[in-house]
Amino acid sequence: MIFKGTKFQIKVWKYLKTIPKGQLRTYSEVAKGINRPKSVRAVANAIGKNPYAPKIPCHRVIRSDGSLGGYSGKGGIKTKRKLLKSEGILL
């Protein structure tokens, strides 16, 4: 798959593909995972611009407080909740 985005966005999206089905990460954990621990807001923005959802599983990223956060894919939060439920994650 060839991604179209900024270098930073592509780095974030590639990291998202490493999150196993049925597991979650926070935006902060993603930032640390790409060695940019202070870039949580930029990570959230890159995730929000993911045009490849759900192939690139941005639905597996939640806020540090355990809430869902947003979902840029079709159907918004309802779809995010449904995708997570299909992977055995109930929030």
DSSP file (Angstrom, degrees, kcal/mol; ACC not computed):
  #  RESIDUE AA STRUCTURE BP1 BP2  ACC     N-H-->O    O-->H-N    N-H-->O    O-->H-N    TCO  KAPPA ALPHA  PHI   PSI    X-CA   Y-CA   Z-CA
    1    1 A M              0   0    0      0, 0.0     2,-0.6     0, 0.0     0, 0.0   0.000 360.0 360.0 360.0 129.2    0.0    0.0    0.0
    2    2 A I        -     0   0    0      2,-0.0     2,-0.3     0, 0.0     0, 0.0  -0.878 360.0-147.8-100.2 122.3    1.4    3.4   -1.0
    3    3 A F        -     0   0    0     -2,-0.6     2,-0.5     2,-0.0     7,-0.1  -0.647   4.3-153.3 -90.6 144.8    0.4    6.1    1.5
    4    4 A K        +     0   0    0     -2,-0.3     2,-0.3     5,-0.0    -2,-0.0  -0.969  53.0  82.2-117.5 115.5   -0.2    9.7    0.4
    5    5 A G  S    S-     0   0    0     -2,-0.5     2,-0.0    45,-0.1    -2,-0.0  -0.954  82.5 -51.4 176.0-175.5    0.4   12.2    3.2
    6    6 A T     >  -     0   0    0     -2,-0.3     4,-2.7     1,-0.1     5,-0.2  -0.319  56.2-105.7 -73.7 165.0    3.2   14.1    5.0
    7    7 A K  H  > S+     0   0    0      1,-0.2     4,-2.1     2,-0.2     5,-0.1   0.905 123.5  49.9 -57.3 -41.2    6.3   12.2    6.2
    8    8 A F  H  > S+     0   0    0      2,-0.2     4,-2.3     1,-0.2    -1,-0.2   0.940 110.3  48.7 -64.2 -47.6    5.0   12.6    9.8
    9    9 A Q  H  > S+     0   0    0      1,-0.2     4,-3.0     2,-0.2     5,-0.2   0.921 111.4  50.0 -58.7 -44.6    1.5   11.4    8.9
   10   10 A I  H  X S+     0   0    0     -4,-2.7     4,-2.6     1,-0.2    -1,-0.2   0.888 108.7  52.5 -62.9 -39.5    2.9    8.3    7.1
   11   11 A K  H  X S+     0   0    0     -4,-2.1     4,-1.8    -5,-0.2    -1,-0.2   0.925 112.7  45.2 -61.2 -44.6    5.1    7.5   10.1
   12   12 A V  H  X S+     0   0    0     -4,-2.3     4,-2.2     2,-0.2    -2,-0.2   0.940 113.4  49.2 -63.3 -48.4    2.0    7.7   12.4
   13   13 A W  H  X S+     0   0    0     -4,-3.0     4,-1.4     1,-0.2    -2,-0.2   0.876 109.3  51.9 -63.1 -38.4   -0.1    5.6   10.0
   14   14 A K  H  < S+     0   0    0     -4,-2.6     4,-0.4     1,-0.2    -1,-0.2   0.896 109.0  51.3 -64.7 -38.6    2.6    2.9    9.7
   15   15 A Y  H >< S+     0   0    0     -4,-1.8     3,-2.0     1,-0.2     4,-0.4   0.920 104.0  57.8 -62.6 -42.3    2.8    2.7   13.5
   16   16 A L  H >< S+     0   0    0     -4,-2.2     3,-1.5     1,-0.3    -1,-0.2   0.854  97.7  61.5 -57.1 -35.2   -1.0    2.3   13.6
   17   17 A K  T 3< S+     0   0    0     -4,-1.4    -1,-0.3     1,-0.3    -2,-0.2   0.684  97.3  60.1 -66.0 -16.4   -0.7   -0.8   11.4
   18   18 A T  T <  S+     0   0    0     -3,-2.0    -1,-0.3    -4,-0.4    -2,-0.2   0.565  77.0 103.8 -88.0  -8.9    1.4   -2.4   14.1
   19   19 A I  S <  S-     0   0    0     -3,-1.5     3,-0.1    -4,-0.4     4,-0.1  -0.635  77.5-124.5 -75.9 117.3   -1.3   -2.3   16.8
   20   20 A P    >   -     0   0    0      0, 0.0     3,-1.9     0, 0.0    -2,-0.1  -0.238  29.6 -91.5 -64.5 148.8   -2.6   -5.8   17.0
   21   21 A K  T 3  S+     0   0    0      1,-0.3     3,-0.1     3,-0.0    63,-0.0  -0.334 114.8  26.0 -54.9 134.5   -6.3   -6.5   16.5
   22   22 A G  T 3  S+     0   0    0      1,-0.3     2,-0.3    -3,-0.1    -1,-0.3   0.486 103.9 101.4  86.9   3.3   -8.1   -6.4   19.9
   23   23 A Q    <   -     0   0    0     -3,-1.9    -1,-0.3    -4,-0.1     2,-0.3  -0.862  55.3-149.2-119.9 157.0   -5.6   -4.1   21.5
   24   24 A L        -     0   0    0     -2,-0.3     2,-0.3    -3,-0.1    37,-0.2  -0.841   7.9-169.8-120.5 157.3   -5.7   -0.3   22.2
   25   25 A R  E     -a   61   0A   0     35,-2.3    37,-2.6    -2,-0.3     2,-0.2  -0.966  21.2-126.7-136.2 154.7   -3.1    2.4   22.4
   26   26 A T  E  >  -a   62   0A   0     -2,-0.3     4,-2.2    35,-0.2    37,-0.2  -0.578  30.2-109.1 -92.5 165.5   -3.5    6.0   23.6
   27   27 A Y  H  > S+     0   0    0     35,-1.2     4,-2.2     1,-0.2     5,-0.1   0.884 122.9  53.5 -58.9 -37.8   -2.5    9.0   21.5
   28   28 A S  H  > S+     0   0    0      2,-0.2     4,-2.3     1,-0.2    -1,-0.2   0.896 106.4  51.0 -64.4 -41.8    0.4    9.5   23.9
   29   29 A E  H  > S+     0   0    0      2,-0.2     4,-2.4     1,-0.2    -1,-0.2   0.878 109.3  51.0 -64.6 -37.5    1.5    5.9   23.5
   30   30 A V  H  X S+     0   0    0     -4,-2.2     4,-1.4     2,-0.2    -2,-0.2   0.930 108.7  51.6 -64.0 -44.6    1.5    6.4   19.7
   31   31 A A  H  <>S+     0   0    0     -4,-2.2     5,-3.0     1,-0.2     3,-0.4   0.920 113.2  44.6 -58.3 -44.3    3.6    9.5   20.1
   32   32 A K  H ><5S+     0   0    0     -4,-2.3     3,-1.7     1,-0.2    -1,-0.2   0.880 107.9  59.8 -65.7 -37.4    6.1    7.6   22.2
   33   33 A G  H 3<5S+     0   0    0     -4,-2.4    -1,-0.2     1,-0.3    -2,-0.2   0.747 107.7  44.1 -64.6 -25.4    6.0    4.7   19.7
   34   34 A I  T 3<5S-     0   0    0     -4,-1.4    -1,-0.3    -3,-0.4    -2,-0.2   0.206 120.0-109.3-102.4  14.7    7.2    6.9   16.9
   35   35 A N  T < 5S+     0   0    0     -3,-1.7    -3,-0.2    -5,-0.1    -2,-0.1   0.829  93.3 107.4  61.6  35.8    9.9    8.5   19.2
   36   36 A R    > < +     0   0    0     -5,-3.0     3,-2.4    -6,-0.2    -4,-0.2  -0.468  36.2 164.9-133.8  61.4    8.0   11.9   19.3
   37   37 A P  T 3  S+     0   0    0      0, 0.0     3,-0.3     0, 0.0    -5,-0.2   0.685  74.7  50.5 -60.0 -21.0    6.7   11.8   22.9
   38   38 A K  T 3  S+     0   0    0      1,-0.2     3,-0.3    -7,-0.2     4,-0.1   0.372  92.4  79.7 -95.5   5.4    5.9   15.5   23.0
   39   39 A S    <>  +     0   0    0     -3,-2.4     4,-2.6     1,-0.2     5,-0.2  -0.099  48.5 128.3-104.3  35.1    3.9   15.4   19.7
   40   40 A V  H  > S+     0   0    0     -3,-0.3     4,-2.5     1,-0.2    -1,-0.2   0.904  75.5  47.8 -59.0 -44.0    0.7   14.0   21.1
   41   41 A R  H  > S+     0   0    0     -3,-0.3     4,-2.2     1,-0.2    -1,-0.2   0.909 112.3  48.8 -65.6 -41.2   -1.5   16.7   19.5
   42   42 A A  H  > S+     0   0    0      2,-0.2     4,-2.4     1,-0.2    -1,-0.2   0.879 110.5  52.1 -65.0 -37.8    0.3   16.3   16.1
   43   43 A V  H  X S+     0   0    0     -4,-2.6     4,-2.7     2,-0.2     5,-0.2   0.935 108.9  50.0 -61.7 -46.8   -0.3   12.6   16.4
   44   44 A A  H  X S+     0   0    0     -4,-2.5     4,-2.3     1,-0.2    -2,-0.2   0.897 111.2  49.3 -59.7 -40.7   -4.0   13.1   17.0
   45   45 A N  H  X S+     0   0    0     -4,-2.2     4,-0.9     2,-0.2    -1,-0.2   0.910 111.0  49.1 -65.1 -42.1   -4.2   15.4   14.0
   46   46 A A  H >< S+     0   0    0     -4,-2.4     3,-0.6     1,-0.2    -2,-0.2   0.909 111.9  49.0 -63.6 -41.8   -2.4   12.9   11.8
   47   47 A I  H >< S+     0   0    0     -4,-2.7     3,-1.6     1,-0.2    25,-0.2   0.902 107.5  55.5 -64.0 -40.2   -4.7   10.1   13.0
   48   48 A G  H 3< S+     0   0    0     -4,-2.3    -1,-0.2     1,-0.3    -2,-0.2   0.706 106.9  51.0 -65.0 -19.7   -7.7   12.4   12.3
   49   49 A K  T << S+     0   0    0     -4,-0.9    -1,-0.3    -3,-0.6    -2,-0.2   0.286  75.9 133.0-100.0   9.2   -6.5   12.8    8.7
   50   50 A N    X   -     0   0    0     -3,-1.6     3,-0.6     1,-0.2    -3,-0.1  -0.472  31.9-176.9 -64.3 109.1   -6.2    9.1    8.1
   51   51 A P  T 3  S+     0   0    0      0, 0.0    -1,-0.2     0, 0.0    -4,-0.0   0.469  73.5  67.2 -85.7   0.0   -7.9    8.5    4.7
   52   52 A Y  T >> S+     0   0    0      2,-0.1     4,-1.7     4,-0.1     3,-1.0   0.179  78.3 173.7-108.3  16.3   -7.3    4.7    4.9
   53   53 A A  T <4  +     0   0    0     -3,-0.6    21,-0.2     1,-0.3    18,-0.0  -0.430  62.9  13.7 -67.7 143.2   -9.6    3.8    7.8
   54   54 A P  T 34 S+     0   0    0      0, 0.0    -1,-0.3     0, 0.0     5,-0.1  -0.965 121.8  62.4 -89.6   5.6  -10.3    1.1    8.8
   55   55 A K  T <4 S+     0   0    0     -3,-1.0    -2,-0.2     1,-0.2    -3,-0.0   0.924 111.0  45.7 -55.3 -43.6   -7.4   -0.5    6.8
   56   56 A I  S  < S-     0   0    0     -4,-1.7     2,-2.5    -6,-0.0    -1,-0.2  -0.913 104.9-132.9 -96.0 111.2   -5.1    1.6    8.9
   57   57 A P    >   +     0   0    0      0, 0.0     3,-1.6     0, 0.0    -2,-0.1  -0.313  50.2 150.1 -76.6  67.6   -6.7    0.9   12.3
   58   58 A C  G >   +     0   0    0     -2,-2.5     3,-1.6     1,-0.3    -5,-0.0   0.684  64.3  77.7 -67.8 -15.7   -7.0    4.3   13.8
   59   59 A H  G 3  S+     0   0    0      1,-0.3    -1,-0.3    -3,-0.2    25,-0.1   0.662  82.0  67.7 -66.7 -14.0  -10.0    3.0   15.7
   60   60 A R  G <  S+     0   0    0     -3,-1.6   -35,-2.3   -36,-0.1     2,-0.5   0.339  83.7  88.7 -87.6   7.4   -7.6    1.3   18.0
   61   61 A V  E <   +a   25   0A   0     -3,-1.6     2,-0.2   -37,-0.2   -35,-0.2  -0.924  54.3 170.4-111.5 128.2   -6.4    4.6   19.4
   62   62 A I  E     -a   26   0A   0    -37,-2.6   -35,-1.2    -2,-0.5     6,-0.2  -0.766  36.8 -85.9-127.3 171.7   -8.2    6.2   22.4
   63   63 A R    >   -     0   0    0      4,-2.4     3,-1.9    -2,-0.2    -1,-0.1  -0.380  39.6-111.0 -75.3 158.4   -7.7    9.1   24.8
   64   64 A S  T 3  S+     0   0    0      1,-0.3    -1,-0.1     2,-0.1   -38,-0.1   0.767 117.2  60.8 -60.9 -27.1   -5.6    8.7   27.9
   65   65 A D  T 3  S-     0   0    0      2,-0.1    -1,-0.3     1,-0.1     3,-0.1   0.431 120.9-106.7 -82.9   3.5   -8.7    9.0   30.1
   66   66 A G  S <  S+     0   0    0     -3,-1.9    -2,-0.1     1,-0.3     2,-0.1   0.364  78.4 130.3  90.4  -5.3  -10.2    5.9   28.4
   67   67 A S        -     0   0    0      1,-0.1    -4,-2.4    -5,-0.1    -1,-0.3  -0.417  67.5-113.7 -79.8 162.3  -12.7    7.8   26.3
   68   68 A L        -     0   0    0     -6,-0.2     2,-0.2     1,-0.2    -1,-0.1   0.817  37.4-161.3 -67.2 -33.7  -13.0    7.0   22.6
   69   69 A G        -     0   0    0     -7,-0.1    -1,-0.2     2,-0.0     2,-0.1  -0.540  43.5 -37.5  76.4-154.9  -11.8   10.3   21.1
   70   70 A G        -     0   0    0     -2,-0.2     2,-0.3     6,-0.0     6,-0.0  -0.390  43.4-152.4 -99.0 177.0  -12.8   10.9   17.5
   71   71 A Y        -     0   0    0     -2,-0.1     6,-0.1     2,-0.1     8,-0.1  -0.882   3.7-167.6-151.3 119.0  -13.0    8.7   14.4
   72   72 A S        +     0   0    0     -2,-0.3     3,-0.1   -25,-0.2   -24,-0.1   0.583  59.7  99.4 -85.6 -10.2  -12.5   10.2   11.0
   73   73 A G  S >  S-     0   0    0      1,-0.2     3,-2.0     3,-0.1     6,-0.1  -0.172  92.9 -65.6 -71.3 170.2  -13.8    7.1    9.1
   74   74 A K  T 3  S+     0   0    0      1,-0.3    -1,-0.2   -21,-0.2    -2,-0.1  -0.313 123.6  22.2 -57.3 130.6  -17.3    6.8    7.8
   75   75 A G  T >> S-     0   0    0     -3,-0.1     3,-0.9     4,-0.1     4,-0.7   0.327  96.1-139.5  93.7  -7.2  -19.9    6.8   10.5
   76   76 A G  H X>  -     0   0    0     -3,-2.0     4,-1.9     1,-0.2     3,-0.6  -0.167  69.3  -5.2  58.6-142.9  -17.8    8.5   13.2
   77   77 A I  H 3> S+     0   0    0      1,-0.2     4,-2.9     2,-0.2    -1,-0.2   0.817 130.9  60.3 -58.2 -36.4  -17.8    7.3   16.8
   78   78 A K  H <> S+     0   0    0     -3,-0.9     4,-2.1     1,-0.2    -1,-0.2   0.921 108.5  44.6 -59.1 -42.8  -20.6    4.8   16.2
   79   79 A T  H <X S+     0   0    0     -4,-0.7     4,-2.8    -3,-0.6    -2,-0.2   0.900 111.4  53.3 -68.0 -40.7  -18.4    3.0   13.6
   80   80 A K  H  X S+     0   0    0     -4,-1.9     4,-2.4     1,-0.2     5,-0.2   0.939 110.6  46.9 -59.0 -47.3  -15.4    3.2   15.9
   81   81 A R  H  X S+     0   0    0     -4,-2.9     4,-2.5     1,-0.2    -1,-0.2   0.906 112.8  49.7 -61.1 -42.4  -17.4    1.6   18.8
   82   82 A K  H  X S+     0   0    0     -4,-2.1     4,-2.2    -5,-0.2    -2,-0.2   0.903 110.8  49.4 -64.8 -42.5  -18.7   -1.1   16.4
   83   83 A L  H  X S+     0   0    0     -4,-2.8     4,-0.8     2,-0.2    -2,-0.2   0.920 112.7  47.2 -62.3 -44.8  -15.2   -1.9   15.1
   84   84 A L  H ><>S+     0   0    0     -4,-2.4     5,-2.8    -5,-0.2     3,-0.9   0.915 110.6  51.9 -64.3 -42.5  -13.8   -2.2   18.6
   85   85 A K  H ><5S+     0   0    0     -4,-2.5     3,-1.9     1,-0.3    -1,-0.2   0.896 104.7  56.3 -60.3 -40.0  -16.7   -4.4   19.7
   86   86 A S  H 3<5S+     0   0    0     -4,-2.2    -1,-0.3     1,-0.3    -2,-0.2   0.719 107.5  50.4 -65.7 -18.9  -16.0   -6.7   16.7
   87   87 A E  T <<5S-     0   0    0     -3,-0.9    -1,-0.3    -4,-0.8    -2,-0.2   0.309 126.9-101.0 -99.1   6.8  -12.5   -7.0   18.0
   88   88 A G  T < 5S+     0   0    0     -3,-1.9     2,-0.6     1,-0.2    -3,-0.2   0.633  81.5 130.1  87.1  14.9  -13.7   -7.9   21.5
   89   89 A I      < -     0   0    0     -5,-2.8     2,-0.5    -6,-0.1    -1,-0.2  -0.909  34.7-171.9-106.7 119.8  -13.1   -4.5   23.1
   90   90 A L              0   0    0     -2,-0.6    -9,-0.0     1,-0.1    -5,-0.0  -0.949 360.0 360.0-113.6 120.8  -16.1   -3.0   25.0
   91   91 A L              0   0    0     -2,-0.5    -1,-0.1   -10,-0.1   -23,-0.1   0.348 360.0 360.0-118.6 360.0  -15.8    0.6   26.2
